[in-house]
């Protein structure tokens, strides 16, 4: 049974921490890999300068404007895929970036996709690594993770006690990086290191 779509049909700051402990499972011809989420980030569309939807709908971000529960996949830094879970009612482009997790099924397959990982905790430690371990790329953009017929599913997993949930600023943003919208499970080795954004200084001119 997948996570009820109603869980995602709420404000993004309620959805994001509720996704911790949930499991993303992707079945491909190679096999199945499942990752239990330990770190996520919230993005609040037109209310958030850090969101891809801040300036409105484009061909790239149109999935964000659809129903909750769908997967928004984007390409970044010219080399990595990252994935988000759309939330809120249709027309409200908010989404949760899945940043890190623990591989709980299909570790052998995940290792073939993440050959540089030195330890199990590193297989899905970071948003690009997580997508790679799951085998998620452009082709999975727009899949419905709440539909049992989908190859990419969001499953209930294990509930995380509120006492173990921590927050911080978001990672890798130039705008609104200080908003405490990164949620993670305290003490989980798969959580990625937090590196706050440091504005670049202009070089001195003669």
N, CA and C atoms as a LAMMPS dump frame, in Angstrom:
ITEM: TIMESTEP
0
ITEM: NUMBER OF ATOMS
618
ITEM: BOX BOUNDS ff ff ff
-5.0000000000000000e+02 5.0000000000000000e+02
-5.0000000000000000e+02 5.0000000000000000e+02
-5.0000000000000000e+02 5.0000000000000000e+02
ITEM: ATOMS id mol type element x y z
1 1 1 N 0.842 -1.202 0
2 1 2 C 0 0 0
3 1 3 C 0.878 1.253 0
4 2 1 N 0.563 2.177 -0.876
5 2 2 C 1.336 3.415 -0.955
6 2 3 C 0.857 4.419 0.102
7 3 1 N 1.638 5.469 0.29
8 3 2 C 1.216 6.569 1.15
9 3 3 C -0.045 7.19 0.565
10 4 1 N -1.021 7.462 1.408
11 4 2 C -2.27 8.078 0.964
12 4 3 C -1.983 9.449 0.356
13 5 1 N -2.578 9.709 -0.806
14 5 2 C -2.337 10.986 -1.484
15 5 3 C -2.709 12.175 -0.596
16 6 1 N -3.673 11.982 0.286
17 6 2 C -4.09 13.068 1.177
18 6 3 C -2.96 13.542 2.08
19 7 1 N -2.019 12.66 2.357
20 7 2 C -0.864 13.036 3.183
21 7 3 C -0.039 14.12 2.487
22 8 1 N 0.021 14.05 1.157
23 8 2 C 0.786 15.031 0.39
24 8 3 C -0.053 16.24 -0.027
25 9 1 N -1.358 16.145 0.114
26 9 2 C -2.248 17.246 -0.267
27 9 3 C -2.413 18.213 0.896
28 10 1 N -1.277 18.7 1.382
29 10 2 C -1.226 19.615 2.516
30 10 3 C -0.098 20.61 2.292
31 11 1 N 0.006 21.661 3.109
32 11 2 C 1.117 22.603 2.982
33 11 3 C 2.46 21.893 3.065
34 12 1 N 3.415 22.348 2.286
35 12 2 C 4.695 21.648 2.154
36 12 3 C 5.452 21.523 3.469
37 13 1 N 5.302 22.491 4.371
38 13 2 C 6.028 22.412 5.636
39 13 3 C 5.429 21.383 6.595
40 14 1 N 4.237 20.908 6.298
41 14 2 C 3.676 19.783 7.046
42 14 3 C 4.043 18.463 6.381
43 15 1 N 4.092 18.484 5.067
44 15 2 C 4.392 17.261 4.323
45 15 3 C 5.846 16.832 4.523
46 16 1 N 6.773 17.772 4.425
47 16 2 C 8.201 17.426 4.418
48 16 3 C 8.621 16.566 5.616
49 17 1 N 8.378 16.995 6.862
50 17 2 C 8.824 16.145 7.985
51 17 3 C 8.058 14.832 8.051
52 18 1 N 6.817 14.808 7.533
53 18 2 C 6.025 13.581 7.556
54 18 3 C 6.584 12.52 6.615
55 19 1 N 7.405 12.935 5.648
56 19 2 C 7.985 11.978 4.706
57 19 3 C 9.195 11.248 5.268
58 20 1 N 9.772 11.769 6.334
59 20 2 C 10.913 11.088 6.955
60 20 3 C 10.466 9.719 7.468
61 21 1 N 11.222 8.701 7.13
62 21 2 C 10.864 7.342 7.495
63 21 3 C 10.081 6.618 6.431
64 22 1 N 9.501 7.357 5.481
65 22 2 C 8.812 6.724 4.361
66 22 3 C 9.84 6.079 3.426
67 23 1 N 9.378 5.201 2.566
68 23 2 C 10.269 4.46 1.678
69 23 3 C 9.928 4.748 0.225
70 24 1 N 10.942 5.089 -0.567
71 24 2 C 10.805 5.188 -2.017
72 24 3 C 11.321 3.898 -2.619
73 25 1 N 10.501 3.271 -3.436
74 25 2 C 10.846 1.982 -4.038
75 25 3 C 10.727 2.087 -5.556
76 26 1 N 11.78 1.713 -6.258
77 26 2 C 11.768 1.781 -7.724
78 26 3 C 12.09 0.42 -8.315
79 27 1 N 11.164 -0.077 -9.124
80 27 2 C 11.347 -1.353 -9.798
81 27 3 C 11.708 -1.112 -11.259
82 28 1 N 12.798 -1.734 -11.712
83 28 2 C 13.263 -1.619 -13.089
84 28 3 C 13.56 -3.021 -13.608
85 29 1 N 13.844 -3.17 -14.899
86 29 2 C 14.218 -4.494 -15.414
87 29 3 C 15.433 -5.094 -14.697
88 30 1 N 16.274 -4.234 -14.104
89 30 2 C 17.459 -4.717 -13.379
90 30 3 C 17.104 -5.295 -12.02
91 31 1 N 15.988 -4.854 -11.471
92 31 2 C 15.608 -5.278 -10.133
93 31 3 C 14.976 -4.129 -9.365
94 32 1 N 14.863 -4.275 -8.053
95 32 2 C 14.195 -3.288 -7.218
96 32 3 C 15.146 -2.757 -6.158
97 33 1 N 15.094 -1.428 -5.974
98 33 2 C 15.846 -0.769 -4.903
99 33 3 C 14.863 0.061 -4.089
100 34 1 N 14.989 0.017 -2.78
101 34 2 C 14.139 0.803 -1.89
102 34 3 C 15.009 1.598 -0.922
103 35 1 N 14.627 2.841 -0.692
104 35 2 C 15.385 3.749 0.173
105 35 3 C 14.452 4.35 1.219
106 36 1 N 14.834 4.233 2.481
107 36 2 C 14.079 4.861 3.567
108 36 3 C 14.59 6.287 3.753
109 37 1 N 13.7 7.263 3.662
110 37 2 C 14.105 8.671 3.663
111 37 3 C 14.543 9.139 5.042
112 38 1 N 15.706 9.796 5.081
113 38 2 C 16.241 10.334 6.335
114 38 3 C 16.489 11.843 6.271
115 39 1 N 16.338 12.431 5.075
116 39 2 C 16.612 13.865 4.917
117 39 3 C 15.831 14.4 3.721
118 40 1 N 15.138 15.526 3.929
119 40 2 C 14.348 16.144 2.859
120 40 3 C 14.446 17.666 2.977
121 41 1 N 14.014 18.364 1.928
122 41 2 C 13.934 19.825 1.953
123 41 3 C 12.617 20.271 1.337
124 42 1 N 12.012 21.288 1.927
125 42 2 C 10.736 21.825 1.443
126 42 3 C 10.964 23.018 0.516
127 43 1 N 10.142 23.091 -0.549
128 43 2 C 10.169 24.212 -1.498
129 43 3 C 8.74 24.669 -1.755
130 44 1 N 8.496 25.96 -1.504
131 44 2 C 7.129 26.469 -1.441
132 44 3 C 6.747 27.356 -2.622
133 45 1 N 7.086 26.928 -3.829
134 45 2 C 6.625 27.573 -5.055
135 45 3 C 6.74 29.085 -5.096
136 46 1 N 5.622 29.803 -5.354
137 46 2 C 5.679 31.26 -5.522
138 46 3 C 6.046 32.015 -4.263
139 47 1 N 6.033 31.347 -3.11
140 47 2 C 6.406 31.987 -1.845
141 47 3 C 7.867 31.75 -1.479
142 48 1 N 8.63 31.186 -2.431
143 48 2 C 9.968 30.707 -2.1
144 48 3 C 10.949 31.006 -3.237
145 49 1 N 11.851 31.995 -3.058
146 49 2 C 12.827 32.302 -4.11
147 49 3 C 13.757 31.146 -4.442
148 50 1 N 13.832 30.144 -3.577
149 50 2 C 14.68 28.983 -3.834
150 50 3 C 14.007 27.922 -4.687
151 51 1 N 12.72 28.096 -4.966
152 51 2 C 11.958 27.085 -5.697
153 51 3 C 12.064 27.28 -7.205
154 52 1 N 12.049 26.165 -7.941
155 52 2 C 12.036 26.23 -9.407
156 52 3 C 10.749 26.854 -9.93
157 53 1 N 9.706 26.883 -9.112
158 53 2 C 8.415 27.423 -9.545
159 53 3 C 8.189 28.857 -9.092
160 54 1 N 9.204 29.492 -8.553
161 54 2 C 9.046 30.837 -7.989
162 54 3 C 8.569 31.845 -9.03
163 55 1 N 9.035 31.707 -10.26
164 55 2 C 8.677 32.666 -11.313
165 55 3 C 7.564 32.162 -12.237
166 56 1 N 6.898 31.082 -11.831
167 56 2 C 5.784 30.595 -12.624
168 56 3 C 6.069 29.293 -13.345
169 57 1 N 5.09 28.864 -14.128
170 57 2 C 5.169 27.561 -14.792
171 57 3 C 5.995 27.625 -16.064
172 58 1 N 6.811 26.596 -16.267
173 58 2 C 7.619 26.436 -17.47
174 58 3 C 7.543 24.966 -17.882
175 59 1 N 8.002 24.628 -19.1
176 59 2 C 8.023 23.216 -19.483
177 59 3 C 8.834 22.363 -18.517
178 60 1 N 9.873 22.953 -17.93
179 60 2 C 10.717 22.192 -17.008
180 60 3 C 9.994 21.832 -15.723
181 61 1 N 9.232 22.774 -15.152
182 61 2 C 8.664 22.558 -13.816
183 61 3 C 7.176 22.234 -13.813
184 62 1 N 6.575 21.975 -14.973
185 62 2 C 5.123 21.828 -15.044
186 62 3 C 4.577 20.717 -14.151
187 63 1 N 5.362 19.686 -13.883
188 63 2 C 4.89 18.607 -13.007
189 63 3 C 4.571 19.145 -11.615
190 64 1 N 5.301 20.175 -11.174
191 64 2 C 5.078 20.752 -9.852
192 64 3 C 3.685 21.35 -9.703
193 65 1 N 3.046 21.707 -10.808
194 65 2 C 1.735 22.347 -10.775
195 65 3 C 0.594 21.327 -10.811
196 66 1 N 0.942 20.05 -10.883
197 66 2 C -0.062 19.015 -10.987
198 66 3 C -0.51 18.495 -9.638
199 67 1 N -1.196 17.362 -9.637
200 67 2 C -1.696 16.792 -8.377
201 67 3 C -0.563 16.368 -7.454
202 68 1 N -0.831 16.291 -6.156
203 68 2 C 0.191 15.815 -5.217
204 68 3 C 0.486 14.343 -5.443
205 69 1 N 1.7 13.957 -5.078
206 69 2 C 2.106 12.559 -5.193
207 69 3 C 2.897 12.239 -6.438
208 70 1 N 2.978 13.19 -7.36
209 70 2 C 3.741 12.956 -8.577
210 70 3 C 5.213 13.3 -8.358
211 71 1 N 6.061 12.762 -9.214
212 71 2 C 7.507 12.915 -9.078
213 71 3 C 8.013 13.97 -10.047
214 72 1 N 8.731 14.937 -9.511
215 72 2 C 9.368 15.974 -10.322
216 72 3 C 10.873 15.717 -10.31
217 73 1 N 11.427 15.413 -11.478
218 73 2 C 12.858 15.119 -11.619
219 73 3 C 13.509 16.225 -12.443
220 74 1 N 14.643 16.738 -11.991
221 74 2 C 15.338 17.779 -12.746
222 74 3 C 16.837 17.478 -12.814
223 75 1 N 17.47 18.09 -13.802
224 75 2 C 18.898 17.923 -14.058
225 75 3 C 19.631 19.122 -13.474
226 76 1 N 20.74 18.897 -12.805
227 76 2 C 21.45 19.997 -12.162
228 76 3 C 22.955 19.879 -12.359
229 77 1 N 23.623 21.014 -12.397
230 77 2 C 25.074 21.082 -12.562
231 77 3 C 25.561 20.355 -13.814
232 78 1 N 24.671 20.144 -14.763
233 78 2 C 25.052 19.509 -16.012
234 78 3 C 25.454 18.057 -15.898
235 79 1 N 25.13 17.427 -14.744
236 79 2 C 25.581 16.036 -14.578
237 79 3 C 24.699 15.181 -13.671
238 80 1 N 23.832 15.768 -12.862
239 80 2 C 23.099 15 -11.855
240 80 3 C 21.59 15.139 -12.013
241 81 1 N 20.875 14.059 -11.687
242 81 2 C 19.421 14.095 -11.568
243 81 3 C 19.049 14.141 -10.097
244 82 1 N 18.011 14.922 -9.774
245 82 2 C 17.473 14.974 -8.42
246 82 3 C 15.961 14.824 -8.507
247 83 1 N 15.353 14.315 -7.441
248 83 2 C 13.915 14.079 -7.493
249 83 3 C 13.179 14.714 -6.317
250 84 1 N 11.95 15.118 -6.606
251 84 2 C 11.068 15.748 -5.629
252 84 3 C 9.719 15.053 -5.642
253 85 1 N 9.006 15.162 -4.543
254 85 2 C 7.628 14.705 -4.465
255 85 3 C 6.726 15.929 -4.398
256 86 1 N 5.825 16.047 -5.36
257 86 2 C 4.927 17.197 -5.437
258 86 3 C 3.895 17.1 -4.319
259 87 1 N 3.567 18.24 -3.717
260 87 2 C 2.568 18.253 -2.655
261 87 3 C 1.67 19.473 -2.788
262 88 1 N 0.619 19.51 -1.971
263 88 2 C -0.355 20.584 -2.06
264 88 3 C -1.356 20.324 -3.168
265 89 1 N -2.444 21.117 -3.223
266 89 2 C -3.471 20.917 -4.245
267 89 3 C -2.956 21.291 -5.637
268 90 1 N -3.599 20.766 -6.704
269 90 2 C -3.2 21.134 -8.069
270 90 3 C -3.183 22.64 -8.255
271 91 1 N -2.15 23.13 -8.951
272 91 2 C -1.998 24.566 -9.166
273 91 3 C -1.147 25.236 -8.119
274 92 1 N -0.842 24.518 -7.036
275 92 2 C 0.036 25.042 -5.987
276 92 3 C 1.375 24.324 -6.103
277 93 1 N 2.372 24.955 -6.725
278 93 2 C 3.609 24.238 -7.086
279 93 3 C 4.62 24.094 -5.956
280 94 1 N 4.252 23.359 -4.932
281 94 2 C 5.207 23.083 -3.855
282 94 3 C 5.686 21.644 -3.983
283 95 1 N 6.879 21.391 -3.477
284 95 2 C 7.454 20.055 -3.611
285 95 3 C 8.499 19.832 -2.528
286 96 1 N 8.777 18.559 -2.285
287 96 2 C 9.779 18.17 -1.293
288 96 3 C 10.918 17.461 -2.013
289 97 1 N 12.113 18.03 -1.908
290 97 2 C 13.311 17.405 -2.454
291 97 3 C 13.735 16.278 -1.517
292 98 1 N 13.89 15.07 -2.056
293 98 2 C 14.373 13.958 -1.228
294 98 3 C 15.904 13.977 -1.279
295 99 1 N 16.508 14.274 -0.145
296 99 2 C 17.942 14.556 -0.098
297 99 3 C 18.801 13.355 0.263
298 100 1 N 18.297 12.457 1.095
299 100 2 C 19.139 11.331 1.513
300 100 3 C 18.288 10.235 2.124
301 101 1 N 18.871 9.039 2.168
302 101 2 C 18.159 7.925 2.769
303 101 3 C 19.045 6.703 2.927
304 102 1 N 18.477 5.691 3.544
305 102 2 C 19.158 4.414 3.777
306 102 3 C 18.597 3.373 2.816
307 103 1 N 19.459 2.708 2.076
308 103 2 C 19.01 1.636 1.182
309 103 3 C 18.576 0.451 2.04
310 104 1 N 17.297 0.079 1.938
311 104 2 C 16.755 -1.01 2.762
312 104 3 C 16.408 -2.241 1.924
313 105 1 N 16.518 -2.123 0.617
314 105 2 C 16.31 -3.273 -0.27
315 105 3 C 17.089 -3.029 -1.563
316 106 1 N 17.692 -4.082 -2.087
317 106 2 C 18.412 -3.971 -3.351
318 106 3 C 19.781 -3.336 -3.23
319 107 1 N 20.454 -3.539 -2.099
320 107 2 C 21.763 -2.91 -1.903
321 107 3 C 22.773 -3.319 -2.982
322 108 1 N 22.747 -4.574 -3.388
323 108 2 C 23.702 -5.031 -4.408
324 108 3 C 23.507 -4.275 -5.717
325 109 1 N 22.266 -4.062 -6.119
326 109 2 C 21.991 -3.312 -7.342
327 109 3 C 22.381 -1.847 -7.175
328 110 1 N 22.066 -1.267 -6.011
329 110 2 C 22.436 0.126 -5.745
330 110 3 C 23.946 0.31 -5.837
331 111 1 N 24.705 -0.684 -5.392
332 111 2 C 26.173 -0.578 -5.448
333 111 3 C 26.682 -0.589 -6.889
334 112 1 N 26.001 -1.287 -7.779
335 112 2 C 26.43 -1.268 -9.189
336 112 3 C 26.184 0.1 -9.815
337 113 1 N 25.233 0.836 -9.289
338 113 2 C 24.939 2.181 -9.785
339 113 3 C 25.786 3.24 -9.092
340 114 1 N 26.247 2.919 -7.901
341 114 2 C 27.018 3.866 -7.096
342 114 3 C 28.362 3.228 -6.749
343 115 1 N 29.159 2.979 -7.772
344 115 2 C 30.425 2.26 -7.565
345 115 3 C 31.433 3.06 -6.736
346 116 1 N 31.264 4.362 -6.644
347 116 2 C 32.208 5.167 -5.863
348 116 3 C 31.889 5.162 -4.372
349 117 1 N 30.731 4.639 -3.984
350 117 2 C 30.355 4.622 -2.571
351 117 3 C 31.263 3.674 -1.793
352 118 1 N 31.864 4.178 -0.727
353 118 2 C 32.793 3.374 0.067
354 118 3 C 32.094 2.604 1.174
355 119 1 N 30.901 3.055 1.561
356 119 2 C 30.158 2.398 2.631
357 119 3 C 28.674 2.437 2.31
358 120 1 N 27.904 1.581 2.968
359 120 2 C 26.462 1.511 2.716
360 120 3 C 25.791 2.856 2.975
361 121 1 N 26.272 3.598 3.981
362 121 2 C 25.634 4.875 4.312
363 121 3 C 25.767 5.898 3.184
364 122 1 N 26.748 5.7 2.287
365 122 2 C 27 6.655 1.213
366 122 3 C 26.218 6.36 -0.063
367 123 1 N 25.504 5.253 -0.102
368 123 2 C 24.811 4.873 -1.339
369 123 3 C 23.767 5.893 -1.763
370 124 1 N 23.033 6.457 -0.797
371 124 2 C 21.98 7.431 -1.117
372 124 3 C 22.108 8.663 -0.233
373 125 1 N 23.336 9.056 0.014
374 125 2 C 23.632 10.165 0.931
375 125 3 C 23.832 11.455 0.134
376 126 1 N 22.731 12.121 -0.16
377 126 2 C 22.735 13.303 -1.012
378 126 3 C 21.707 13.123 -2.119
379 127 1 N 21.096 14.208 -2.605
380 127 2 C 19.981 14.073 -3.554
381 127 3 C 20.347 13.416 -4.881
382 128 1 N 21.523 13.718 -5.43
383 128 2 C 21.926 13.101 -6.693
384 128 3 C 22.27 11.632 -6.486
385 129 1 N 22.927 11.314 -5.383
386 129 2 C 23.277 9.928 -5.079
387 129 3 C 22.02 9.089 -4.852
388 130 1 N 21.035 9.676 -4.17
389 130 2 C 19.789 8.966 -3.918
390 130 3 C 19.097 8.616 -5.232
391 131 1 N 19.014 9.594 -6.13
392 131 2 C 18.383 9.344 -7.425
393 131 3 C 19.151 8.28 -8.208
394 132 1 N 20.459 8.356 -8.163
395 132 2 C 21.287 7.382 -8.88
396 132 3 C 21.111 5.977 -8.314
397 133 1 N 21.105 5.853 -6.991
398 133 2 C 20.929 4.543 -6.361
399 133 3 C 19.592 3.923 -6.736
400 134 1 N 18.563 4.763 -6.847
401 134 2 C 17.234 4.273 -7.209
402 134 3 C 17.076 4.043 -8.714
403 135 1 N 18.024 4.553 -9.507
404 135 2 C 17.889 4.457 -10.949
405 135 3 C 16.885 5.448 -11.501
406 136 1 N 16.807 6.624 -10.879
407 136 2 C 15.86 7.666 -11.29
408 136 3 C 16.561 8.704 -12.153
409 137 1 N 15.949 9.009 -13.296
410 137 2 C 16.474 10.022 -14.212
411 137 3 C 15.292 10.681 -14.934
412 138 1 N 15.546 11.275 -16.073
413 138 2 C 14.522 12.029 -16.802
414 138 3 C 13.274 11.2 -17.075
415 139 1 N 13.453 9.906 -17.363
416 139 2 C 12.333 9.049 -17.736
417 139 3 C 11.304 8.889 -16.608
418 140 1 N 11.716 9.138 -15.364
419 140 2 C 10.789 8.982 -14.238
420 140 3 C 10.048 10.283 -13.909
421 141 1 N 10.394 11.367 -14.571
422 141 2 C 9.7 12.635 -14.335
423 141 3 C 8.218 12.474 -14.679
424 142 1 N 7.346 12.848 -13.739
425 142 2 C 5.913 12.765 -13.983
426 142 3 C 5.255 11.472 -13.547
427 143 1 N 6.013 10.539 -12.985
428 143 2 C 5.395 9.314 -12.473
429 143 3 C 4.571 9.619 -11.224
430 144 1 N 3.555 8.821 -11.002
431 144 2 C 2.684 8.98 -9.841
432 144 3 C 3.114 8 -8.759
433 145 1 N 3.779 8.5 -7.721
434 145 2 C 4.319 7.634 -6.67
435 145 3 C 3.253 7.122 -5.712
436 146 1 N 2.012 7.593 -5.864
437 146 2 C 0.916 7.105 -5.021
438 146 3 C 0.029 6.103 -5.751
439 147 1 N 0.375 5.782 -6.984
440 147 2 C -0.382 4.83 -7.792
441 147 3 C 0.294 3.462 -7.682
442 148 1 N -0.43 2.461 -7.211
443 148 2 C 0.171 1.143 -6.992
444 148 3 C 0.669 0.523 -8.29
445 149 1 N 0.203 1.009 -9.435
446 149 2 C 0.645 0.474 -10.723
447 149 3 C 1.943 1.118 -11.203
448 150 1 N 2.408 2.148 -10.486
449 150 2 C 3.621 2.853 -10.894
450 150 3 C 4.864 2.053 -10.523
451 151 1 N 5.929 2.117 -11.337
452 151 2 C 7.176 1.449 -10.965
453 151 3 C 7.926 2.152 -9.837
454 152 1 N 7.564 3.409 -9.592
455 152 2 C 8.208 4.194 -8.53
456 152 3 C 7.15 4.524 -7.484
457 153 1 N 7.32 3.985 -6.288
458 153 2 C 6.285 4.073 -5.262
459 153 3 C 6.78 4.753 -3.986
460 154 1 N 5.875 5.486 -3.337
461 154 2 C 6.123 6.043 -2.008
462 154 3 C 5.347 5.2 -1.011
463 155 1 N 6.074 4.519 -0.117
464 155 2 C 5.471 3.586 0.838
465 155 3 C 5.587 4.124 2.262
466 156 1 N 4.657 3.742 3.154
467 156 2 C 4.64 4.309 4.506
468 156 3 C 5.93 4.128 5.299
469 157 1 N 6.565 2.983 5.232
470 157 2 C 7.814 2.801 5.968
471 157 3 C 7.632 2.835 7.467
472 158 1 N 8.575 3.498 8.136
473 158 2 C 8.611 3.506 9.605
474 158 3 C 8.49 4.934 10.121
475 159 1 N 7.552 5.154 11.017
476 159 2 C 7.317 6.491 11.55
477 159 3 C 8.511 6.967 12.382
478 160 1 N 8.9 8.228 12.188
479 160 2 C 10.013 8.81 12.946
480 160 3 C 9.448 9.666 14.08
481 161 1 N 9.841 9.424 15.33
482 161 2 C 9.364 10.245 16.447
483 161 3 C 9.753 11.713 16.249
484 162 1 N 8.873 12.61 16.628
485 162 2 C 9.147 14.046 16.48
486 162 3 C 10.431 14.459 17.191
487 163 1 N 10.732 13.785 18.288
488 163 2 C 11.924 14.137 19.067
489 163 3 C 13.209 13.91 18.286
490 164 1 N 13.17 13.107 17.233
491 164 2 C 14.375 12.823 16.456
492 164 3 C 14.476 13.68 15.187
493 165 1 N 13.469 14.489 14.924
494 165 2 C 13.486 15.301 13.708
495 165 3 C 14.148 16.649 13.99
496 166 1 N 15.145 16.988 13.187
497 166 2 C 15.869 18.254 13.318
498 166 3 C 15.671 19.087 12.05
499 167 1 N 15.954 20.374 12.163
500 167 2 C 15.843 21.272 11.014
501 167 3 C 17.127 22.083 10.86
502 168 1 N 17.312 22.61 9.658
503 168 2 C 18.43 23.525 9.402
504 168 3 C 18.093 24.334 8.169
505 169 1 N 18.993 25.241 7.803
506 169 2 C 18.859 25.928 6.535
507 169 3 C 19.045 24.938 5.387
508 170 1 N 18.678 25.379 4.195
509 170 2 C 18.772 24.485 3.044
510 170 3 C 20.171 24.541 2.422
511 171 1 N 20.457 23.546 1.6
512 171 2 C 21.811 23.348 1.077
513 171 3 C 21.882 23.754 -0.387
514 172 1 N 22.979 24.441 -0.756
515 172 2 C 23.261 24.708 -2.161
516 172 3 C 22.425 25.795 -2.799
517 173 1 N 21.803 26.659 -1.998
518 173 2 C 20.962 27.729 -2.546
519 173 3 C 21.627 29.083 -2.371
520 174 1 N 21.374 29.959 -3.325
521 174 2 C 21.821 31.337 -3.177
522 174 3 C 20.7 32.193 -2.603
523 175 1 N 19.43 31.785 -2.825
524 175 2 C 18.269 32.55 -2.363
525 175 3 C 17.523 31.775 -1.283
526 176 1 N 17.187 32.452 -0.208
527 176 2 C 16.389 31.877 0.889
528 176 3 C 17.02 30.606 1.463
529 177 1 N 18.345 30.55 1.461
530 177 2 C 19.029 29.37 1.992
531 177 3 C 18.876 29.243 3.499
532 178 1 N 18.627 30.374 4.18
533 178 2 C 18.579 30.347 5.638
534 178 3 C 17.239 29.881 6.198
535 179 1 N 16.253 29.678 5.348
536 179 2 C 14.973 29.179 5.856
537 179 3 C 15.175 27.766 6.401
538 180 1 N 14.685 27.493 7.604
539 180 2 C 14.936 26.176 8.232
540 180 3 C 14.014 25.1 7.678
541 181 1 N 14.118 24.86 6.393
542 181 2 C 13.205 23.954 5.698
543 181 3 C 13.885 22.659 5.274
544 182 1 N 15.033 22.398 5.817
545 182 2 C 15.679 21.091 5.654
546 182 3 C 15.355 20.276 6.899
547 183 1 N 14.779 19.108 6.72
548 183 2 C 14.376 18.243 7.828
549 183 3 C 15.157 16.938 7.739
550 184 1 N 15.667 16.475 8.869
551 184 2 C 16.446 15.24 8.848
552 184 3 C 16.296 14.48 10.16
553 185 1 N 16.64 13.206 10.114
554 185 2 C 16.537 12.344 11.299
555 185 3 C 17.86 12.391 12.048
556 186 1 N 17.799 12.865 13.249
557 186 2 C 19.003 13.001 14.068
558 186 3 C 19.655 11.638 14.312
559 187 1 N 20.972 11.587 14.128
560 187 2 C 21.721 10.378 14.41
561 187 3 C 21.777 9.372 13.285
562 188 1 N 21.122 9.652 12.166
563 188 2 C 21.145 8.722 11.034
564 188 3 C 22.426 8.917 10.222
565 189 1 N 23.23 7.874 10.037
566 189 2 C 24.489 8.021 9.301
567 189 3 C 24.31 8.36 7.825
568 190 1 N 23.135 8.1 7.258
569 190 2 C 22.919 8.383 5.835
570 190 3 C 22.611 9.848 5.555
571 191 1 N 22.375 10.65 6.588
572 191 2 C 22.1 12.077 6.389
573 191 3 C 23.348 12.754 5.835
574 192 1 N 23.166 13.612 4.833
575 192 2 C 24.31 14.263 4.199
576 192 3 C 24.854 15.393 5.076
577 193 1 N 26.136 15.725 4.927
578 193 2 C 26.712 16.818 5.718
579 193 3 C 26.05 18.151 5.362
580 194 1 N 25.852 18.996 6.363
581 194 2 C 25.251 20.311 6.126
582 194 3 C 26.342 21.326 5.84
583 195 1 N 26.235 21.957 4.679
584 195 2 C 27.187 23.013 4.308
585 195 3 C 26.392 24.261 3.96
586 196 1 N 26.361 25.256 4.852
587 196 2 C 25.596 26.467 4.585
588 196 3 C 26.144 27.22 3.382
589 197 1 N 25.243 27.931 2.71
590 197 2 C 25.658 28.709 1.54
591 197 3 C 26.576 29.847 1.96
592 198 1 N 27.648 30.031 1.234
593 198 2 C 28.587 31.127 1.479
594 198 3 C 28.627 32.005 0.227
595 199 1 N 28.126 33.245 0.323
596 199 2 C 28.128 34.114 -0.858
597 199 3 C 29.541 34.336 -1.38
598 200 1 N 29.672 34.374 -2.696
599 200 2 C 30.986 34.611 -3.309
600 200 3 C 31.352 36.086 -3.192
601 201 1 N 32.61 36.306 -2.845
602 201 2 C 33.091 37.68 -2.759
603 201 3 C 33.608 38.13 -4.111
604 202 1 N 33.317 39.36 -4.45
605 202 2 C 33.86 39.899 -5.69
606 202 3 C 35.35 40.159 -5.537
607 203 1 N 36.097 39.767 -6.558
608 203 2 C 37.534 39.993 -6.486
609 203 3 C 37.84 41.475 -6.635
610 204 1 N 38.888 41.912 -5.954
611 204 2 C 39.282 43.307 -6.019
612 204 3 C 39.819 43.659 -7.404
613 205 1 N 39.54 44.858 -7.845
614 205 2 C 40.031 45.323 -9.139
615 205 3 C 41.021 46.454 -8.95
616 206 1 N 41.926 46.569 -9.88
617 206 2 C 42.956 47.607 -9.749
618 206 3 C 42.385 48.976 -10.038
